[in-house]
Amino acid sequence: MQKNLYLIIILFSLTSCYTYQVKKQANAATNNRQEPKRAAVSANMTSSPVESTTTEFKSMNSQQAPMPINIQEKLTSNKNVKIDVDGRSYKIIVDKWEGDSLVAHPVHNAKKTLKFHKNQINGDKIAEKRFSQPIADIITVVAYAGIAAGIYFLVR
């Protein structure tokens, strides 16, 4: 029982509140801009229903078109990111851009240098290292429960 308790305590002490999360695209902003256009199109149906339908389909098609991803803007200097290159995942810290090549080093090995061409990097799977509040809350609750259980067993 004690060995399991020590193992659990060690595992929770090694848990990090930081996770790699893929940043969401700015599609929500474009959706909000297109909503008034649709309302205006449906309000002006007196002109021609066929024309309004075609403009509505055009606005829906423009909404579904993926926005171009500029990898050089996403990967700026000194960012801690997780990238996908040719099917392999790398956790890196970005050093600089040399033309079309990204120069970086692995997170725990500053001496090793990695170079990737921007066409090799999958722009949809660039995940930034961010603080995760839900994980921090879970760790806090578990720590308080562990302290309470420890005090209960000491008093008993």
Residue frames as a rotation matrix with the C-alpha (Angstrom) as fourth column:
MET 1
0.569 0.822 0.000 0.00
0.822 -0.569 0.000 0.00
0.000 0.000 -1.000 0.00
GLN 2
0.513 -0.427 -0.745 2.75
0.146 -0.811 0.566 2.44
-0.846 -0.399 -0.354 0.92
LYS 3
-0.572 -0.759 0.310 4.70
0.411 0.061 0.909 1.70
-0.709 0.648 0.277 -2.26
ASN 4
-0.156 0.611 0.776 1.64
0.972 -0.046 0.232 2.49
0.177 0.790 -0.587 -4.36
LEU 5
0.787 0.454 -0.417 1.08
0.558 -0.813 0.169 5.71
-0.262 -0.365 -0.893 -2.46
TYR 6
0.060 -0.859 -0.508 4.69
0.091 -0.502 0.860 6.80
-0.994 -0.098 0.048 -2.99
LEU 7
-0.641 -0.260 0.723 4.44
0.686 0.231 0.691 5.94
-0.346 0.938 0.030 -6.68
ILE 8
0.321 0.845 0.427 1.29
0.927 -0.372 0.041 8.03
0.193 0.383 -0.903 -7.05
ILE 9
0.726 -0.103 -0.680 2.89
0.275 -0.863 0.424 10.98
-0.631 -0.495 -0.598 -5.24
ILE 10
-0.368 -0.928 -0.066 5.96
0.209 -0.152 0.966 10.80
-0.906 0.342 0.250 -7.49
LEU 11
-0.438 0.261 0.860 3.82
0.898 0.162 0.409 10.62
-0.032 0.952 -0.306 -10.64
PHE 12
0.664 0.745 0.072 1.80
0.744 -0.667 0.037 13.69
0.076 0.029 -0.997 -9.63
SER 13
0.458 -0.566 -0.685 4.94
0.137 -0.717 0.684 15.62
-0.878 -0.407 -0.251 -8.79
LEU 14
-0.629 -0.732 0.261 6.26
0.331 0.051 0.942 14.94
-0.703 0.679 0.210 -12.30
THR 15
0.108 0.761 0.640 3.04
0.983 0.016 -0.185 16.05
-0.151 0.649 -0.746 -14.03
SER 16
-0.880 -0.458 -0.124 3.28
0.417 -0.871 0.258 19.34
-0.226 0.175 0.958 -15.86
CYS 17
0.046 0.909 -0.414 0.61
0.378 -0.400 -0.835 21.99
-0.925 -0.118 -0.362 -16.23
TYR 18
-0.163 -0.184 -0.969 1.97
-0.723 -0.646 0.245 22.92
-0.671 0.741 -0.028 -19.63
THR 19
0.145 0.264 0.954 0.63
0.445 0.843 -0.301 21.19
-0.884 0.468 0.004 -22.73
TYR 20
-0.913 -0.384 -0.139 1.14
0.012 -0.366 0.931 21.57
-0.409 0.848 0.339 -26.46
GLN 21
0.054 0.996 0.069 -2.04
0.437 0.039 -0.899 22.96
-0.898 0.079 -0.433 -28.02
VAL 22
-0.568 -0.136 0.811 -2.80
0.821 -0.154 0.550 23.66
0.050 0.979 0.199 -31.66
LYS 23
-0.724 0.273 -0.633 -3.83
-0.032 -0.931 -0.365 27.27
-0.689 -0.244 0.683 -32.06
LYS 24
0.066 0.856 0.513 -7.26
0.746 0.299 -0.595 27.61
-0.663 0.422 -0.619 -33.64
GLN 25
-0.632 -0.241 0.737 -7.65
0.743 -0.459 0.487 29.47
0.220 0.855 0.469 -36.93
ALA 26
-0.837 0.302 -0.456 -9.35
-0.068 -0.884 -0.462 32.86
-0.543 -0.356 0.761 -37.10
ASN 27
-0.790 0.594 0.154 -12.41
0.387 0.288 0.876 31.36
0.476 0.751 -0.457 -38.84
ALA 28
-0.135 0.761 -0.634 -14.66
0.963 -0.050 -0.265 32.58
-0.233 -0.647 -0.726 -36.04
ALA 29
-0.420 -0.072 -0.905 -13.90
0.095 -0.995 0.035 36.19
-0.903 -0.072 0.425 -36.99
THR 30
-0.960 0.077 -0.269 -14.80
-0.278 -0.168 0.946 35.56
0.028 0.983 0.183 -40.62
ASN 31
-0.556 0.814 -0.165 -18.03
0.763 0.579 0.286 33.79
0.328 0.033 -0.944 -39.58
ASN 32
-0.121 0.506 -0.854 -19.12
0.720 -0.547 -0.427 36.82
-0.683 -0.667 -0.299 -37.57
ARG 33
-0.658 -0.168 -0.734 -18.47
-0.267 -0.860 0.436 39.13
-0.704 0.482 0.521 -40.51
GLN 34
-0.951 0.259 -0.171 -20.48
-0.091 0.295 0.951 36.99
0.297 0.920 -0.257 -42.91
GLU 35
-0.558 0.786 -0.268 -23.55
0.789 0.401 -0.466 36.65
-0.258 -0.471 -0.843 -40.67
PRO 36
-0.165 0.543 -0.823 -24.77
-0.003 -0.835 -0.550 40.24
-0.986 -0.089 0.139 -41.33
LYS 37
-0.749 -0.135 -0.648 -24.27
-0.623 -0.187 0.759 39.69
-0.223 0.973 0.056 -45.06
ARG 38
-0.880 0.461 -0.112 -26.55
0.392 0.840 0.375 36.65
0.267 0.286 -0.920 -44.99
ALA 39
-0.301 0.796 -0.526 -29.15
0.693 -0.196 -0.694 38.58
-0.655 -0.573 -0.493 -43.01
ALA 40
-0.327 0.129 -0.936 -29.00
-0.420 -0.907 0.021 41.42
-0.846 0.401 0.351 -45.53
VAL 41
-0.926 -0.029 -0.376 -29.34
-0.359 0.372 0.856 38.97
0.115 0.928 -0.355 -48.42
SER 42
-0.677 0.720 -0.154 -32.38
0.730 0.684 -0.012 37.29
0.097 -0.120 -0.988 -46.88
ALA 43
-0.210 0.597 -0.774 -33.95
0.403 -0.669 -0.625 40.69
-0.891 -0.443 -0.101 -46.10
ASN 44
-0.289 0.033 -0.957 -33.55
-0.687 -0.703 0.183 41.84
-0.666 0.711 0.225 -49.72
MET 45
-0.676 0.067 0.733 -35.32
0.348 0.907 0.238 38.85
-0.649 0.416 -0.637 -51.27
THR 46
0.365 0.881 -0.301 -37.74
0.113 -0.363 -0.925 41.16
-0.924 0.304 -0.232 -53.05
SER 47
-0.055 -0.443 -0.895 -35.28
-0.829 -0.479 0.288 41.68
-0.556 0.758 -0.341 -55.92
SER 48
0.299 0.128 -0.946 -34.78
-0.753 0.640 -0.151 38.11
0.586 0.758 0.288 -57.09
PRO 49
0.770 0.033 0.637 -34.77
-0.523 0.604 0.601 34.84
-0.365 -0.796 0.483 -55.15
VAL 50
0.878 -0.469 0.101 -32.39
0.447 0.724 -0.525 33.18
0.173 0.506 0.845 -57.63
GLU 51
0.282 -0.803 0.525 -29.76
-0.057 -0.560 -0.827 35.92
0.958 0.203 -0.204 -57.28
SER 52
0.328 -0.138 0.935 -29.93
-0.911 -0.309 0.274 35.90
0.251 -0.941 -0.227 -53.50
THR 53
0.936 0.027 0.350 -29.55
-0.142 0.941 0.306 32.12
-0.321 -0.336 0.885 -53.42
THR 54
0.658 -0.742 0.127 -26.45
0.521 0.327 -0.789 32.22
0.544 0.585 0.601 -55.61
THR 55
0.117 -0.634 0.764 -24.88
-0.441 -0.723 -0.532 34.97
0.890 -0.275 -0.364 -53.49
GLU 56
0.615 0.145 0.775 -25.66
-0.783 0.228 0.579 32.94
-0.093 -0.963 0.253 -50.37
PHE 57
0.942 -0.305 0.140 -23.90
0.319 0.944 -0.085 29.90
-0.107 0.124 0.986 -51.85
LYS 58
0.395 -0.835 0.383 -20.93
0.225 -0.316 -0.922 32.07
0.891 0.450 0.063 -52.81
SER 59
0.209 -0.303 0.930 -20.62
-0.822 -0.570 -0.001 33.35
0.530 -0.764 -0.368 -49.26
MET 60
0.835 0.111 0.539 -20.81
-0.426 0.751 0.505 29.79
-0.348 -0.651 0.674 -47.92
ASN 61
0.810 -0.579 0.092 -18.10
0.509 0.617 -0.601 28.63
0.291 0.533 0.794 -50.34
SER 62
0.189 -0.769 0.611 -15.82
-0.169 -0.638 -0.751 31.50
0.967 0.039 -0.251 -49.36
GLN 63
0.482 0.044 0.875 -16.39
-0.869 -0.102 0.484 30.58
0.111 -0.994 -0.010 -45.73
GLN 64
0.935 -0.051 0.352 -15.30
-0.040 0.968 0.248 26.96
-0.353 -0.246 0.903 -46.29
ALA 65
0.663 -0.748 0.033 -12.12
0.115 0.058 -0.992 27.83
0.740 0.661 0.124 -48.18
PRO 66
0.575 -0.491 -0.655 -9.13
0.810 0.227 0.542 27.26
-0.117 -0.841 0.528 -45.90
MET 67
0.948 -0.301 -0.101 -7.11
-0.299 -0.954 0.035 30.28
-0.106 -0.003 -0.994 -45.00
PRO 68
0.491 -0.837 -0.240 -3.47
0.123 0.339 -0.933 30.14
0.862 0.429 0.270 -46.10
ILE 69
0.931 -0.224 -0.288 -1.15
0.315 0.098 0.944 29.36
-0.183 -0.970 0.162 -43.23
ASN 70
0.538 -0.811 0.229 2.02
-0.375 -0.474 -0.797 31.40
0.755 0.342 -0.559 -43.00
ILE 71
0.677 -0.306 -0.669 4.43
0.602 0.753 0.265 29.15
0.423 -0.583 0.694 -41.15
GLN 72
-0.374 -0.906 0.196 7.05
0.621 -0.402 -0.672 31.86
0.688 -0.130 0.714 -40.75
GLU 73
-0.209 0.372 0.904 4.61
-0.518 -0.826 0.221 34.04
0.829 -0.422 0.366 -38.80
LYS 74
0.817 0.566 -0.111 3.57
-0.245 0.515 0.822 31.14
0.523 -0.644 0.559 -36.55
LEU 75
0.651 -0.655 -0.383 7.13
0.756 0.605 0.250 30.04
0.068 -0.452 0.889 -35.80
THR 76
0.713 -0.412 0.567 8.88
-0.276 -0.909 -0.313 33.12
0.644 0.067 -0.762 -34.47
SER 77
-0.239 -0.962 -0.131 12.12
-0.149 0.170 -0.974 33.21
0.959 -0.214 -0.184 -32.53
ASN 78
-0.890 -0.307 0.338 12.29
-0.382 0.097 -0.919 31.66
0.250 -0.947 -0.204 -29.02
LYS 79
0.159 0.977 0.142 8.90
-0.974 0.133 0.182 29.91
0.158 -0.168 0.973 -29.29
ASN 80
-0.790 -0.285 0.543 8.54
-0.433 0.887 -0.163 26.48
-0.435 -0.363 -0.824 -27.73
VAL 81
0.156 0.858 -0.489 6.49
-0.974 0.051 -0.222 24.45
-0.165 0.511 0.844 -30.22
LYS 82
-0.292 -0.125 0.948 5.72
0.009 0.991 0.134 20.91
-0.956 0.048 -0.288 -31.32
ILE 83
0.005 0.230 -0.973 5.83
-0.932 -0.352 -0.088 20.47
-0.363 0.907 0.212 -35.10
ASP 84
0.481 0.187 0.856 5.12
0.108 0.957 -0.269 17.61
-0.870 0.222 0.441 -37.46
VAL 85
0.070 -0.560 -0.826 7.77
-0.916 -0.363 0.169 17.12
-0.394 0.745 -0.538 -40.17
ASP 86
-0.289 -0.160 -0.944 7.38
-0.770 0.625 0.130 14.28
0.569 0.764 -0.304 -42.68
GLY 87
0.419 0.608 -0.675 5.33
-0.107 0.771 0.628 12.21
0.902 -0.191 0.388 -40.24
ARG 88
-0.214 -0.542 -0.813 7.67
0.823 0.349 -0.449 12.70
0.527 -0.765 0.371 -37.26
SER 89
0.824 0.534 0.191 6.89
0.306 -0.703 0.642 14.89
0.477 -0.471 -0.742 -34.29
TYR 90
-0.307 -0.949 -0.069 9.53
0.706 -0.178 -0.685 17.27
0.638 -0.259 0.725 -32.86
LYS 91
0.826 0.374 -0.422 9.42
0.561 -0.610 0.559 19.41
-0.048 -0.698 -0.714 -29.71
ILE 92
-0.116 -0.899 0.422 11.66
0.917 -0.260 -0.301 22.34
0.381 0.352 0.855 -30.56
ILE 93
0.374 0.106 -0.921 12.60
0.439 -0.895 0.075 25.86
-0.817 -0.432 -0.382 -29.62
VAL 94
0.754 -0.005 0.657 12.78
0.636 -0.244 -0.732 28.09
0.164 0.970 -0.181 -32.69
ASP 95
-0.107 -0.863 -0.494 16.09
0.750 -0.396 0.530 29.88
-0.653 -0.314 0.690 -33.18
LYS 96
-0.267 0.001 -0.964 15.70
-0.414 -0.903 0.113 31.73
-0.871 0.429 0.241 -36.49
TRP 97
0.768 0.458 0.449 14.71
0.280 0.391 -0.877 31.56
-0.577 0.799 0.172 -40.13
GLU 98
-0.401 -0.859 -0.318 17.40
-0.162 -0.275 0.948 31.39
-0.901 0.432 -0.029 -42.80
GLY 99
-0.847 0.200 -0.493 15.58
-0.515 -0.076 0.854 32.03
0.134 0.977 0.167 -46.04
ASP 100
0.154 0.931 -0.332 13.02
-0.749 0.329 0.576 29.22
0.645 0.160 0.748 -46.33
SER 101
-0.086 -0.275 -0.958 14.69
0.307 0.907 -0.288 27.03
0.948 -0.319 0.006 -43.70
LEU 102
0.781 0.366 0.506 13.83
-0.403 -0.323 0.856 26.90
0.477 -0.873 -0.105 -40.02
VAL 103
-0.333 -0.888 -0.317 16.80
-0.016 0.341 -0.940 26.60
0.943 -0.308 -0.128 -37.67
ALA 104
0.559 0.572 0.600 15.86
-0.672 -0.111 0.732 25.22
0.485 -0.813 0.322 -34.25
HIS 105
-0.687 -0.710 -0.158 17.08
-0.466 0.597 -0.653 23.02
0.558 -0.375 -0.741 -31.44
PRO 106
-0.085 0.664 -0.743 15.32
0.430 0.697 0.574 20.30
0.899 -0.271 -0.345 -29.44
VAL 107
0.698 0.518 0.495 13.76
-0.161 -0.560 0.813 21.37
0.698 -0.647 -0.307 -26.15
HIS 108
0.942 -0.294 0.164 16.23
-0.116 0.173 0.978 19.60
-0.316 -0.940 0.129 -23.84
ASN 109
0.230 -0.898 0.376 19.32
0.808 0.391 0.441 19.69
-0.543 0.202 0.815 -26.08
ALA 110
0.786 0.110 -0.608 20.52
-0.067 -0.963 -0.261 23.20
-0.614 0.245 -0.750 -26.94
LYS 111
-0.211 -0.968 -0.135 23.74
-0.359 -0.052 0.932 21.93
-0.909 0.246 -0.336 -28.56
LYS 112
-0.535 0.083 0.841 21.98
0.654 0.671 0.350 20.00
-0.535 0.737 -0.413 -31.33
THR 113
-0.521 0.330 -0.787 20.78
-0.519 -0.854 -0.015 22.04
-0.678 0.401 0.616 -34.32
LEU 114
-0.242 0.544 0.803 17.87
0.675 0.689 -0.263 21.01
-0.697 0.478 -0.534 -36.52
LYS 115
-0.747 0.055 -0.662 17.03
-0.443 -0.784 0.435 22.48
-0.495 0.618 0.611 -39.94
PHE 116
-0.242 0.753 0.612 13.69
0.670 0.586 -0.456 22.08
-0.702 0.300 -0.646 -41.67
HIS 117
-0.966 0.058 0.253 12.46
0.172 -0.589 0.790 23.52
0.195 0.806 0.559 -44.96
LYS 118
-0.675 0.737 0.037 9.13
-0.578 -0.496 -0.648 25.31
-0.459 -0.458 0.761 -44.63
ASN 119
-0.068 0.658 -0.750 7.52
-0.888 0.304 0.346 22.93
0.455 0.689 0.563 -47.17
GLN 120
-0.592 -0.212 -0.777 8.36
0.051 0.953 -0.299 19.96
0.804 -0.216 -0.554 -44.91
ILE 121
-0.982 0.186 -0.029 6.52
0.005 -0.127 -0.992 21.39
-0.188 -0.974 0.123 -41.90
ASN 122
-0.369 0.928 0.052 2.82
0.772 0.275 0.574 20.56
0.518 0.252 -0.817 -41.55
GLY 123
-0.819 -0.009 0.573 1.24
-0.124 -0.973 -0.192 23.95
0.560 -0.229 0.796 -40.81
ASP 124
0.190 0.980 0.067 -1.98
-0.393 0.014 0.920 22.45
0.900 -0.201 0.387 -39.45
LYS 125
0.704 0.062 -0.707 -0.19
0.469 0.707 0.529 20.59
0.533 -0.705 0.468 -36.65
ILE 126
-0.446 -0.814 0.373 1.93
0.189 -0.493 -0.849 23.37
0.875 -0.308 0.374 -35.17
ALA 127
0.621 0.649 -0.439 1.20
0.520 0.078 0.851 23.24
0.586 -0.757 -0.289 -31.43
GLU 128
-0.076 -0.605 0.792 2.42
-0.347 -0.729 -0.590 25.91
0.935 -0.320 -0.155 -29.02
LYS 129
-0.481 -0.144 -0.865 3.34
0.702 0.527 -0.478 25.18
0.525 -0.837 -0.152 -25.43
ARG 130
-0.227 0.517 0.826 0.70
-0.376 -0.829 0.415 26.76
0.898 -0.216 0.383 -23.20
PHE 131
-0.939 -0.008 0.343 -0.42
-0.340 0.170 -0.925 26.69
-0.051 -0.985 -0.162 -19.60
SER 132
-0.422 0.817 -0.392 -3.43
0.091 0.469 0.879 24.41
0.902 0.336 -0.272 -19.10
GLN 133
-0.497 0.288 0.819 -5.72
-0.800 -0.519 -0.303 25.66
0.338 -0.805 0.488 -16.35
PRO 134
0.624 0.776 -0.093 -7.88
-0.667 0.590 0.455 22.48
0.408 -0.222 0.886 -16.15
ILE 135
0.347 -0.574 -0.742 -4.82
0.345 0.813 -0.468 20.30
0.872 -0.094 0.480 -15.56
ALA 136
-0.687 -0.607 0.400 -3.56
-0.094 -0.471 -0.877 22.71
0.721 -0.640 0.266 -12.91
ASP 137
-0.063 0.760 0.647 -6.95
-0.945 -0.254 0.207 22.59
0.322 -0.598 0.734 -11.18
ILE 138
0.756 0.325 -0.567 -6.97
-0.227 0.944 0.240 18.77
0.614 -0.053 0.788 -11.21
ILE 139
-0.120 -0.894 -0.431 -3.46
0.405 0.352 -0.844 18.63
0.906 -0.276 0.320 -9.75
THR 140
-0.656 -0.081 0.750 -4.44
-0.509 -0.686 -0.520 21.11
0.557 -0.723 0.408 -7.03
VAL 141
0.383 0.880 0.282 -7.56
-0.862 0.230 0.453 19.15
0.333 -0.416 0.846 -6.05
VAL 142
0.663 -0.191 -0.724 -5.60
0.150 0.981 -0.122 15.88
0.733 -0.028 0.679 -5.96
ALA 143
-0.465 -0.884 0.053 -2.86
0.182 -0.154 -0.971 17.50
0.866 -0.442 0.233 -3.85
TYR 144
-0.401 0.398 0.825 -5.42
-0.839 -0.522 -0.156 18.82
0.368 -0.755 0.543 -1.35
ALA 145
0.708 0.682 -0.184 -7.11
-0.579 0.709 0.403 15.42
0.406 -0.179 0.896 -1.21
GLY 146
0.283 -0.703 -0.653 -3.73
0.344 0.710 -0.615 13.76
0.896 -0.051 0.442 -0.62
ILE 147
-0.692 -0.512 0.509 -2.90
-0.222 -0.519 -0.825 16.19
0.687 -0.684 0.245 2.18
ALA 148
0.050 0.808 0.588 -6.32
-0.964 -0.115 0.240 15.62
0.262 -0.578 0.773 3.76
ALA 149
0.785 0.217 -0.580 -5.87
-0.168 0.976 0.138 11.83
0.597 -0.011 0.803 3.52
GLY 150
-0.187 -0.938 -0.292 -2.40
0.289 0.232 -0.929 12.11
0.939 -0.258 0.228 5.05
ILE 151
-0.642 0.012 0.767 -3.69
-0.629 -0.580 -0.518 14.15
0.439 -0.814 0.380 7.96
TYR 152
0.452 0.886 0.103 -6.60
-0.825 0.371 0.426 11.72
0.340 -0.277 0.899 8.43
PHE 153
0.623 -0.259 -0.738 -4.25
0.169 0.966 -0.197 8.71
0.763 -0.002 0.646 8.58
LEU 154
-0.521 -0.840 0.149 -1.88
0.081 -0.222 -0.972 10.51
0.850 -0.494 0.184 10.96
VAL 155
-0.421 0.451 0.787 -4.67
-0.858 -0.481 -0.184 11.46
0.296 -0.752 0.589 13.36
ARG 156
0.663 0.714 -0.225 -6.34
-0.634 0.695 0.339 8.06
0.399 -0.082 0.913 13.18
